[in-house]
Amino acid sequence: LSAIKNIGIDLIRKIVEERENNCNYSDYENFVYRTKKIGVNRKTLEALTLAGALDSLGGTRHEKFENIDRILDFVTRKALRENSAQLSFNFGTPLASEKFSMDKLPEYHINEMLRGEKEYVGMYFSGHPMDKFKDKLSKYKLDKSTEIFGDSHSGKVRIVGIIRELKKKLTKGGEVMADFLIEDYYGKVKTLVYPKAFMGVSHLLIEHNIVYIEGSARINYFNENEEETLIVEKMREIDEMDEVRNFTVYILIEEADKYNIETVKEILQNHHGKDTVVLCMKEGNEKHTIRLGEKYAVTPSETLIEELEKILGEKKVVIK
């Protein structure tokens, strides 16, 4: 819990001690009622709710977040009522207790939930913003943010990631450029868009946008410090990746599939384009490749992959 923003370790200890000394928190009202007196306030509830720490207490995160002011007011009045009730009980007229009822709201969209987790905890728990593209991305052999500055890397980069911490600024010459982090499943990397490229991609430069980038990896040295930077040359929406050219399509043909080669060629011709196709033939322990000519060049797409995998099986097609 100490990783959650806006909550100090002292308050966390008090929340845990209250639970251990009495009993588990039964619901949202019970939690707020018992912890308000030890320092939990609006900021604390926002952080705990959006981080997902209160998910087990009933209701959606959306409901709990939107009802924060109401429940804080409710438990304050409840405490006053119970004090009054105690006095009334002493005089023989106890007051009935009231239960808090949250306004019903649908849960946040998964992207909103993930943004909350990222903002308050620094990581994702409910999934990843790129998960909806996972099947599509699994067909492409793209670069990982953690590998593009390695000794074995060519320097040319193809990566898909989320735009984070976007800043747009003016150069000394008065032109606009952009500076941001591109984040994928593996990490994040400092990314620059210089004025020449900025004009063509400015409409894609939106915080949290998921984009496909082609560029170059550079390591600069300033005052004996290394700075790893990705320089953007081209950028597209991830849904437009199928329109990117200069990929090579690799198709694994195992021994049992060699009788399907003619069908494979027919499928390739139905998706004719400009990207090269390479057949990776596997017979026993031996492997060799056949680079097909222009007649079988294709335009890679999810439909092409689906048709090929329907006859060859899954994970038999890779685009890189």
Residue pairs with C-beta under 8 A, 6 or more apart in sequence:
1 7
1 12
1 15
1 16
1 53
2 9
2 12
3 121
3 122
4 47
4 48
4 51
4 53
4 120
4 121
5 47
5 119
5 120
5 121
6 43
6 44
6 46
6 47
6 120
7 44
7 47
7 48
11 38
11 39
11 40
11 44
14 35
14 38
14 39
15 35
15 38
15 40
18 34
18 35
18 38
19 25
22 34
25 31
25 34
25 57
26 57
27 57
27 58
28 54
28 57
28 58
28 59
28 64
28 67
28 71
28 100
28 102
29 71
29 74
29 75
29 99
29 100
30 57
31 54
31 57
32 40
32 45
32 71
32 72
32 75
33 75
33 78
33 79
36 72
36 75
36 76
37 79
41 72
42 68
42 69
42 72
45 54
45 64
45 68
45 71
45 72
46 65
46 68
47 120
48 54
49 61
49 64
49 65
49 68
49 116
50 61
50 65
50 116
50 117
50 119
50 120
51 116
51 117
51 120
51 121
52 61
52 113
52 116
52 117
52 121
52 125
52 126
54 61
54 64
55 61
57 64
59 67
59 102
60 105
60 106
60 107
60 108
61 107
61 108
61 113
61 116
62 105
62 106
62 107
62 108
63 102
63 103
63 104
63 105
64 102
66 103
66 105
67 102
67 103
70 100
70 102
70 103
71 100
71 102
74 100
75 100
78 97
78 98
81 95
81 97
81 98
82 97
84 95
85 94
85 95
85 97
88 94
88 95
107 113
108 116
110 126
110 127
111 129
111 208
113 126
114 124
114 126
114 127
114 128
114 129
115 208
117 123
117 124
117 125
117 126
118 124
128 185
129 162
129 208
129 210
130 137
130 160
130 161
130 162
130 184
130 185
130 210
133 160
133 210
133 238
136 238
136 241
136 302
137 160
138 315
139 302
139 305
139 317
139 318
139 319
140 160
140 241
140 247
140 318
140 319
140 320
141 318
141 319
141 320
142 158
142 159
142 160
142 320
143 153
143 157
143 158
143 159
144 159
144 184
144 185
144 186
144 187
145 159
145 161
145 182
145 183
145 184
145 186
145 187
145 188
145 189
146 186
146 187
147 153
147 186
148 157
148 159
148 189
148 217
148 230
149 189
149 217
149 219
149 228
153 217
155 216
155 217
155 218
156 214
156 215
156 216
156 217
157 213
157 214
157 215
157 216
157 217
157 230
158 212
158 213
158 214
158 320
159 182
159 184
159 212
159 213
159 215
159 230
160 184
160 210
160 211
160 212
160 213
160 238
160 241
161 182
161 183
161 184
161 188
161 210
161 211
161 213
162 182
162 183
162 184
162 208
162 209
162 210
163 180
163 181
163 182
163 205
163 206
163 207
163 208
163 209
163 210
163 211
164 180
164 181
164 182
164 183
164 188
164 207
164 208
165 180
165 181
165 207
166 178
166 179
166 180
166 205
166 206
166 207
167 178
167 179
167 180
168 176
168 177
168 178
168 179
168 205
169 176
169 177
169 178
169 179
170 176
170 177
171 177
171 195
173 195
175 195
175 198
176 195
176 198
176 202
177 192
177 193
177 194
177 195
177 198
178 192
178 193
178 198
178 202
178 205
179 190
179 191
179 192
179 193
180 191
180 205
181 188
181 189
181 190
181 191
182 188
182 189
182 191
182 211
182 213
182 230
189 228
189 229
189 230
190 227
190 228
190 229
190 230
191 213
191 215
191 229
191 230
191 231
191 232
192 229
192 230
192 231
192 232
193 201
193 205
193 232
193 235
194 231
194 232
197 232
197 233
197 234
197 235
198 205
200 234
200 235
201 232
201 234
201 235
204 211
204 235
204 236
204 237
209 237
210 237
210 238
211 235
211 236
211 237
211 238
212 235
212 236
212 237
212 238
212 240
212 241
212 244
213 230
213 232
213 234
213 235
214 232
214 233
214 234
214 235
214 244
215 230
215 231
215 232
215 233
215 234
216 230
216 231
216 233
217 228
217 229
217 230
217 231
218 228
218 229
218 230
218 231
219 226
219 227
219 228
219 229
220 226
220 227
220 229
221 227
236 243
236 244
242 299
242 300
242 301
242 302
245 273
245 274
245 275
246 275
247 275
247 300
247 319
247 320
248 275
248 276
248 277
248 278
248 319
248 320
249 275
249 276
249 277
249 278
249 298
249 300
249 304
249 317
249 318
249 319
250 277
250 278
250 280
250 317
250 318
250 319
250 320
251 264
251 277
251 278
251 279
251 280
251 308
251 312
251 316
251 317
252 280
252 282
252 312
252 316
252 317
253 260
253 261
253 264
253 279
253 280
253 281
253 282
253 312
253 316
254 282
254 312
255 282
255 283
255 284
257 311
257 312
257 313
257 316
258 281
258 283
260 311
260 312
261 279
263 311
264 279
264 308
264 311
264 312
265 292
265 296
267 304
267 307
267 308
267 311
268 277
268 292
268 296
268 298
268 304
269 295
269 296
270 307
271 298
271 299
271 301
271 303
271 304
271 307
272 297
272 298
272 299
273 297
273 298
273 299
273 300
274 297
274 299
275 297
275 298
275 299
275 300
276 291
276 292
276 297
277 291
277 292
277 296
277 297
277 298
278 289
278 290
278 291
278 292
279 289
279 290
279 292
280 287
280 289
281 287
281 288
281 289
281 290
298 304
300 319
305 317
305 319
308 316
308 317
309 315
309 316
309 317
